[in-house]
């Protein structure tokens, strides 16, 4: 998958789960700037967080309802 396709997939998950794009962009940029990951690595990892339910768990902990 290209970077654009990965980002499209990520934003589909963001929109489907009513998650903040700003927050997810911050997370992806953190992985890139602080951990030195490539953009593809950061996006793939963030997609996995959605697929594994981690993002929903974080939203519950922060008082947001997970759908």
N, C-alpha and C positions, 0 to 999 in steps of 0.2 A: 504494500500500500504506500502511496506517496504521502508526503507530509500534509498536503491539502486534503487528501481523503481521510487521513487520520484525524485531522482537526475537524472535518465535517462530522465524522462519527462521534467524536468527543462532544461537539455542540449538540448533536441529536440527543445524546444521553443527558446533557445538561438541561436541555429544554424539556425532555420527557419526564425528568424528575424534579422540575421546578427548582433547579439549583442555580445559584448566582454565577453568571459567566465571569464576572469580575473576580470572584473568589477562585474559580478554577483557573483563570488566566494567571492569577497571582501564584497559585500552586505550581503550575507548569513552569512559570518563569523562575520560581525558587529552585526547582530541580535543575534548571539550566544554569542559572548564575551561581548558585551556592554549591551545588553538587557536581557541576561540570558535565552534566549529561547533555547529549544531543537533543534537539527538539523532538525528533522521532521517539527517542527513549522516554523522554518526559511525558509525551502524549500517550504512548502505549501504556506506561505505568499508571497514569491517571485513568485511562479507560478501564484498566484492570481493577482499580479501586472501586469504580462504579459497578463492574460486573461481579465483584466479590462482596458487594454490599457495604463496603467500608464507608463510602460517602453517606449512605443512609444512616448508618450508625452514628457518624459524626453529627449529622443533622439532628438526630434524636437527642444526643448528649447536649447539644447547644439549644435545645428547646424548639427546634423546627420539626414539623411533622414530616415523616418520610412517607411517600406514596407507595 
